[in-house]
Amino acid sequence: MKLFSYVVDHDNGFAPNPFYNYCTLAHCKYTRKKSKRRGMIEMIQDNYIRDKEIWILGTGGKSKKSTGNGTIIYLMKLTEQPLTLEEYYEDKRFNNKIPRNNGDDINALGDNLKNYEKNEHGIQRYVLISEEYYYFGSNAIKIPDLFIKGGIEKKYSGYKCTFNNDIDHKFINWITNKYKNNYGMYGFPTTLNKVDKNYKQKLKRLRNC
């Protein structure tokens, strides 16, 4: 098992995109320049071959568009091989994640964008996909002190995937036991919650779709 932890500075439903029974991460934490440290998504793409139980933890940031340090916005388990952006766009399972300007914030925030296969440096881009995820969003839960002291949270930029004293395994066991593998959405994105009075009804619809 391997855990990657990072800060979600802008929890607006785009990255990650937790809608329609899949949590996807396509447009955040990827390599932009070959000269820099490999992005989290590329590291996960490499690790998937060696260790198929990979988890991604997104914690809260200080921005008003996030939920504050010491909170969990989402946790997802990678449930399949990462797809390229082109494969993601062509996969019919993710048609609902193609952005549409039909007056619905959820559809407008779709992360399935066409013609984003490679960036200007020719680096291949991938999408992380999960059917086993806990997305809390604006209902972010507090990280217990045990795990804060254990260093589970990555503050500031970048990501971390090395932990001491088996704290990553203990953290995964804690949250999966707490929610009894009842995957899905437990909240609405932070920024949408603040402007959408009907978010509770939309959340109920999404959990049942």
SULGIMO-V949532 format. One record per helix or strand of 3 or more residues. SS is the DSSP state (H for helix, E for strand). FROM is the first residue (numbers start at 1). TO is the last residue. If there is no record, write none. Layout:
ss=SS from=FROM to=TO
ss=SS from=FROM to=TO
This chain:
ss=E from=2 to=8
ss=E from=23 to=25
ss=H from=40 to=50
ss=E from=54 to=60
ss=E from=71 to=77
ss=H from=85 to=90
ss=H from=92 to=97
ss=H from=105 to=108
ss=E from=126 to=130
ss=E from=132 to=135
ss=H from=137 to=139
ss=H from=145 to=149
ss=H from=167 to=179
ss=H from=190 to=195
ss=H from=199 to=208
